């Protein structure tokens, strides 16, 4: 049991961070507006949780302009994908534990 719990990652303990990573695991990237709409969160809430994941180096944040409009997109890093997969695997093992 202790071995399983060590793989549960505190970086993913909030539903918004879990949602960001879930979306990025199945998409090459997602932009700010898409994440905001899919997760139903405010600008500030999304930005703060994305910064927390960026600080862990689980996502990269790319800022650019499309025409004159700013565009921010998020991409899961290789280490972020591995950490999230390990986290989900640990949760599944915990749930299946008799």
N, C-alpha and C positions, 0 to 999 in steps of 0.2 A: 504493500500500500504506500509506504513512504517513497519508494522508487517512482511510483506513478505520480505522486504529488509534486515531486521535484521538477517534473516537466510541465506543470501548469504555470503559465507565464503571467505574471502580474501586469505586464504591459497590455494584455488583452482582457483585463478584468472589467472593462466598461463596455456596455453594449455598442457605443458609437465606434470605439476602436475595433471591436470584434466585427462590426459591420463594414468598416473601411477595408479591413484586411480580407474579409469574405468576398467583397466585390472585386478587390484587386487580384485575388487568387484566380478568378475565372475570366478576367479581362487583362489585356496587355497594359492598360492604363484607364483612369477615369478622371474626368475634369471636375472642378469644384462644384459646378451647377448640378451635374449628374449625381455626385455623391450627396449633395445637400438634399436633392429631391428624393432620392432613393431611401435615405436615412431619416428624412423628416426632421432635420435639425436646423438651428440658426447658423448664420455665417460664423459668428464668434465661437460657438460650440464646436463646429466642424474644424475650424482653424486651430483651436487649442488642442484638440485630440490628434489632429494630423501632425502638429508640431511635436507632440509627445512621441508619436511613432517615428518621426524623423530623427528625434534625439537618440532613439534606440538604434537608429540606422536600419529600420525595418521598411521604411518607404523613402523614396526620393520625391522631392517637390520641384517641379519645373515650372518656371514662370516665363511667359512669352506674350507677345502681342499678336493678335490675328486682326489685321487691319489696324484700327486704332483702339480695339478693345483688348484689355488684359485677359489672359487666359492662364489658369493655373491647372496643372494636371499632376496626378499622383501615380506613382509606379512602385510596386512592391519590389524590394531588393531581393537578391538571392538569399541573403541571411534572414530577411523578413519572411520569405516563403518557407524556409526551413523551420524557423521558430514557430510560425503559425501552424504548420503541419504537425510539428511535435506537440504543440498545445492541444490541437483538436484530437490527435491520437491519444493523448493522456486523458482527455475528458471522456472519450469513447471507452477506454479501458476502465475508467472509474465507474462509468454507468453500467458496464457489463459485469463488473466485479460482483460475485455472489456473496 
